[in-house]
Amino acid sequence: MKLTPIILAALLSTIMHANCYAGCNCDVWMDRDGYCVDYVKTKVPTFPIPNNIAEIKALNNKEIAEVTEGDVAVFDLGNYWHVAYVEKVHLNTQGKATAIDISEMNFGGQLSFQEFISKWRPKNEGEWKRALCCGVTDRFDQTSLRRNVALNTVKQIWSPEAVVSEGVSGRFGNAVVEKVREVLNRFIVFTGREL
């Protein structure tokens, strides 16, 4: 249907020029598909992109101790939230999960001005400051693997299996709305708030 892309483009054009929560316009970075949620969506296409803190809290459909391969681990990094794909679960001798191996994107340190210049060739220093404000790390658009991540560092678990068992409907059932949320919320910056 030709009307759907036109409506979607108009909606995105209107909303995308609004500032992110941190007071920065992050649309250029969101278009580059280098955030953690961009990677998780490649691994779990049904992963719902949250629009606010309440929806982030809703990404909690499984007990952390019950984590399995294929789940999504949600981390609270202070000013930002971060998601990663669970590759492997490590069990102790009693069979209880103690740590996980995760694959992820954009998990790294602060991007230095020199790193920014060499990778992105900016026109001015303001572009670098905006990248920092938008949560771009020195590992933006790069996947990495972390092994033996302690479960006590995980804030919550979202499982695609739990969604399938409950049936996908409601706020995540509308494909157009989900796509808008996905584009708009690949990365949400929350300052001074906890999950």
PAKE-282748 format. One record per residue (C-alpha): x, y, z; residue in one letter. Coordinates in nm, 4 decimals. Example, Ala and Ser with C-alpha at 12.3 -4.5 7.8 and 13.67 -1.06 7.14 Angstrom:
+----------+----------+----------+----+
!        X !        Y !        Z ! aa !
+----------+----------+----------+----+
!   1.2300 !  -0.4500 !   0.7800 !  a !
!   1.3670 !  -0.1060 !   0.7140 !  s !
+----------+----------+----------+----+
end
This chain:
+----------+----------+----------+----+
!        X !        Y !        Z ! aa !
+----------+----------+----------+----+
!   0.0000 !   0.0000 !   0.0000 !  m !
!   0.1570 !   0.3277 !  -0.1130 !  k !
!  -0.0173 !   0.5421 !   0.1468 !  l !
!   0.1503 !   0.3716 !   0.4452 !  t !
!   0.5089 !   0.4767 !   0.3551 !  p !
!   0.3905 !   0.8330 !   0.2906 !  i !
!   0.2122 !   0.8544 !   0.6267 !  i !
!   0.5100 !   0.6961 !   0.8010 !  l !
!   0.7542 !   0.9361 !   0.6319 !  a !
!   0.5436 !   1.2371 !   0.7288 !  a !
!   0.5135 !   1.1182 !   1.0870 !  l !
!   0.8845 !   1.0454 !   1.1143 !  l !
!   0.9763 !   1.3773 !   0.9581 !  s !
!   0.7653 !   1.5601 !   1.2148 !  t !
!   0.8841 !   1.3640 !   1.5164 !  i !
!   1.2466 !   1.3003 !   1.4213 !  m !
!   1.3336 !   1.6677 !   1.4330 !  h !
!   1.2385 !   1.6807 !   1.7992 !  a !
!   1.5223 !   1.6538 !   2.0456 !  n !
!   1.6100 !   1.3367 !   2.2329 !  c !
!   1.5577 !   1.3288 !   2.6087 !  y !
!   1.9102 !   1.4556 !   2.6673 !  a !
!   1.8353 !   1.7733 !   2.4750 !  g !
!   2.0191 !   1.6660 !   2.1589 !  c !
!   1.8909 !   1.5942 !   1.8132 !  n !
!   2.0009 !   1.2321 !   1.7603 !  c !
!   1.8295 !   1.1590 !   1.4290 !  d !
!   2.1590 !   1.1427 !   1.2354 !  v !
!   2.2889 !   0.8789 !   1.4753 !  w !
!   1.9648 !   0.6832 !   1.4813 !  m !
!   1.9793 !   0.6579 !   1.1015 !  d !
!   2.3214 !   0.4901 !   1.1210 !  r !
!   2.1874 !   0.1759 !   1.2943 !  d !
!   2.4788 !   0.1498 !   1.5363 !  g !
!   2.3012 !   0.1391 !   1.8723 !  y !
!   2.2544 !  -0.1620 !   2.0981 !  c !
!   1.8869 !  -0.1975 !   2.0059 !  v !
!   1.9740 !  -0.2034 !   1.6362 !  d !
!   2.1880 !  -0.5095 !   1.6998 !  y !
!   1.9339 !  -0.6808 !   1.9269 !  v !
!   1.6648 !  -0.6312 !   1.6605 !  k !
!   1.8851 !  -0.8246 !   1.4127 !  t !
!   1.9010 !  -1.1143 !   1.6589 !  k !
!   1.5419 !  -1.0927 !   1.7893 !  v !
!   1.3169 !  -0.9142 !   1.5373 !  p !
!   1.0216 !  -0.9236 !   1.7796 !  t !
!   1.2084 !  -0.7188 !   2.0408 !  f !
!   0.9787 !  -0.4234 !   2.1240 !  p !
!   1.1512 !  -0.0861 !   2.1229 !  i !
!   1.0425 !   0.1039 !   2.4361 !  p !
!   0.9174 !   0.4595 !   2.4138 !  n !
!   0.9511 !   0.5635 !   2.7795 !  n !
!   1.0566 !   0.4417 !   3.1236 !  i !
!   0.7313 !   0.2510 !   3.1782 !  a !
!   0.7895 !   0.0564 !   2.8568 !  e !
!   1.1497 !  -0.0143 !   2.9564 !  i !
!   1.0209 !  -0.1586 !   3.2831 !  k !
!   0.7766 !  -0.3666 !   3.0791 !  a !
!   1.0758 !  -0.5346 !   2.9148 !  l !
!   1.0834 !  -0.7576 !   3.2197 !  n !
!   0.8938 !  -1.0758 !   3.1408 !  n !
!   1.1289 !  -1.3285 !   3.2963 !  k !
!   1.3160 !  -1.3665 !   3.6242 !  e !
!   1.6876 !  -1.2910 !   3.5895 !  i !
!   1.7762 !  -1.6265 !   3.7478 !  a !
!   1.5774 !  -1.8022 !   3.4717 !  e !
!   1.7736 !  -1.6453 !   3.1843 !  v !
!   1.8325 !  -1.8658 !   2.8791 !  t !
!   2.0180 !  -1.8340 !   2.5509 !  e !
!   1.8276 !  -1.6089 !   2.3118 !  g !
!   1.6946 !  -1.3757 !   2.5822 !  d !
!   1.7733 !  -1.0038 !   2.5970 !  v !
!   1.9585 !  -0.8677 !   2.9000 !  a !
!   1.8695 !  -0.5114 !   3.0009 !  v !
!   2.1295 !  -0.3046 !   3.1868 !  f !
!   2.0959 !   0.0259 !   3.3721 !  d !
!   2.4090 !   0.2273 !   3.2993 !  l !
!   2.3069 !   0.5313 !   3.5013 !  g !
!   2.2203 !   0.7916 !   3.2398 !  n !
!   2.1487 !   0.5308 !   2.9746 !  y !
!   1.9930 !   0.1893 !   2.9362 !  w !
!   2.1607 !  -0.0842 !   2.7347 !  h !
!   2.0421 !  -0.4125 !   2.5863 !  v !
!   2.2427 !  -0.7171 !   2.4810 !  a !
!   2.1701 !  -1.0588 !   2.3332 !  y !
!   2.2330 !  -1.3575 !   2.5617 !  v !
!   2.4602 !  -1.6030 !   2.3805 !  e !
!   2.5336 !  -1.8445 !   2.6652 !  k !
!   2.4321 !  -1.9009 !   3.0262 !  v !
!   2.6897 !  -2.0208 !   3.2817 !  h !
!   2.5566 !  -2.2474 !   3.5559 !  l !
!   2.7035 !  -2.3366 !   3.8934 !  n !
!   2.7221 !  -2.6945 !   4.0264 !  t !
!   2.3631 !  -2.6682 !   4.1511 !  q !
!   2.2434 !  -2.5764 !   3.7999 !  g !
!   2.1698 !  -2.2120 !   3.8844 !  k !
!   2.2612 !  -1.9347 !   3.6423 !  a !
!   2.5525 !  -1.7259 !   3.7669 !  t !
!   2.6777 !  -1.5409 !   3.4589 !  a !
!   2.6081 !  -1.4893 !   3.0910 !  i !
!   2.7990 !  -1.4347 !   2.7683 !  d !
!   2.6436 !  -1.1551 !   2.5658 !  i !
!   2.6854 !  -1.0038 !   2.2234 !  s !
!   2.6112 !  -0.6362 !   2.1835 !  e !
!   2.6741 !  -0.3141 !   1.9962 !  m !
!   2.7752 !   0.0349 !   2.1148 !  n !
!   2.9036 !  -0.0829 !   2.4514 !  f !
!   3.2265 !   0.1017 !   2.5104 !  g !
!   3.4008 !   0.4024 !   2.6502 !  g !
!   3.3548 !   0.7687 !   2.5805 !  q !
!   3.4425 !   0.8591 !   2.2249 !  l !
!   3.7432 !   1.0927 !   2.2230 !  s !
!   3.7518 !   1.3877 !   1.9867 !  f !
!   4.0450 !   1.2317 !   1.7971 !  q !
!   3.8585 !   0.8993 !   1.7580 !  e !
!   3.5538 !   1.0887 !   1.6387 !  f !
!   3.7526 !   1.2860 !   1.3810 !  i !
!   3.9252 !   0.9777 !   1.2396 !  s !
!   3.6077 !   0.7708 !   1.2135 !  k !
!   3.3330 !   1.0191 !   1.1275 !  w !
!   3.5166 !   1.3162 !   0.9705 !  r !
!   3.3008 !   1.5832 !   1.1355 !  p !
!   3.2628 !   1.9388 !   1.0169 !  k !
!   3.3000 !   2.0863 !   1.3654 !  n !
!   3.3448 !   2.0065 !   1.7344 !  e !
!   2.9725 !   2.0562 !   1.7938 !  g !
!   2.9035 !   1.7345 !   1.6005 !  e !
!   3.1301 !   1.5424 !   1.8408 !  w !
!   2.9531 !   1.6938 !   2.1421 !  k !
!   2.6168 !   1.5971 !   1.9951 !  r !
!   2.7431 !   1.2404 !   1.9402 !  a !
!   2.8435 !   1.2228 !   2.3066 !  l !
!   2.5069 !   1.3611 !   2.4121 !  c !
!   2.3366 !   1.0938 !   2.1987 !  c !
!   2.5286 !   0.8133 !   2.3700 !  g !
!   2.7656 !   0.7303 !   2.0856 !  v !
!   3.0564 !   0.5330 !   2.2306 !  t !
!   3.3918 !   0.4353 !   2.0855 !  d !
!   3.2200 !   0.1042 !   1.9893 !  r !
!   2.9253 !   0.2565 !   1.8001 !  f !
!   2.8196 !   0.0304 !   1.5106 !  d !
!   3.0643 !  -0.2378 !   1.6256 !  q !
!   2.9546 !  -0.5684 !   1.7723 !  t !
!   3.1416 !  -0.7159 !   2.0627 !  s !
!   3.1200 !  -1.0167 !   2.2914 !  l !
!   3.1509 !  -1.0032 !   2.6699 !  r !
!   3.1982 !  -1.3272 !   2.8576 !  r !
!   3.1036 !  -1.4203 !   3.2145 !  n !
!   2.8965 !  -1.1092 !   3.2838 !  v !
!   2.7715 !  -1.1462 !   3.6404 !  a !
!   2.3935 !  -1.1739 !   3.6699 !  l !
!   2.3884 !  -0.9149 !   3.9481 !  n !
!   2.4820 !  -0.6520 !   3.6867 !  t !
!   2.1686 !  -0.7280 !   3.4827 !  v !
!   1.8684 !  -0.5083 !   3.5641 !  k !
!   1.6068 !  -0.7285 !   3.3978 !  q !
!   1.5486 !  -0.9936 !   3.1301 !  i !
!   1.3190 !  -0.9828 !   2.8314 !  w !
!   1.2444 !  -1.3162 !   2.6672 !  s !
!   1.0959 !  -1.3607 !   2.3207 !  p !
!   0.9710 !  -1.7038 !   2.4362 !  e !
!   0.7527 !  -1.5390 !   2.7022 !  a !
!   0.5988 !  -1.3128 !   2.4382 !  v !
!   0.5205 !  -1.6083 !   2.2115 !  v !
!   0.3589 !  -1.7976 !   2.4975 !  s !
!   0.1443 !  -1.4932 !   2.5849 !  e !
!   0.0638 !  -1.4087 !   2.2228 !  g !
!   0.1791 !  -1.0921 !   2.0532 !  v !
!  -0.0904 !  -0.8284 !   2.0650 !  s !
!  -0.1757 !  -0.4937 !   2.2139 !  g !
!   0.0671 !  -0.2080 !   2.1826 !  r !
!   0.3276 !  -0.4134 !   1.9940 !  f !
!   0.0812 !  -0.5724 !   1.7508 !  g !
!   0.0494 !  -0.2815 !   1.5101 !  n !
!   0.3365 !  -0.3041 !   1.2609 !  a !
!   0.3317 !   0.0642 !   1.1625 !  v !
!   0.3329 !   0.1852 !   1.5214 !  v !
!   0.6130 !  -0.0581 !   1.6058 !  e !
!   0.8255 !   0.0630 !   1.3148 !  k !
!   0.7798 !   0.4251 !   1.4220 !  v !
!   0.8797 !   0.3337 !   1.7763 !  r !
!   1.1781 !   0.1393 !   1.6489 !  e !
!   1.3105 !   0.4297 !   1.4453 !  v !
!   1.2401 !   0.6916 !   1.7093 !  l !
!   1.3663 !   0.5011 !   2.0081 !  n !
!   1.6738 !   0.3106 !   1.9031 !  r !
!   1.8421 !   0.4945 !   2.1775 !  f !
!   1.6743 !   0.6794 !   2.4597 !  i !
!   1.8732 !   0.8888 !   2.6985 !  v !
!   1.7397 !   0.9176 !   3.0498 !  f !
!   1.9234 !   1.1459 !   3.2852 !  t !
!   1.8794 !   1.1213 !   3.6546 !  g !
!   1.6310 !   0.8354 !   3.6373 !  r !
!   1.6598 !   0.4692 !   3.7184 !  e !
!   1.4779 !   0.1808 !   3.5609 !  l !
+----------+----------+----------+----+
end
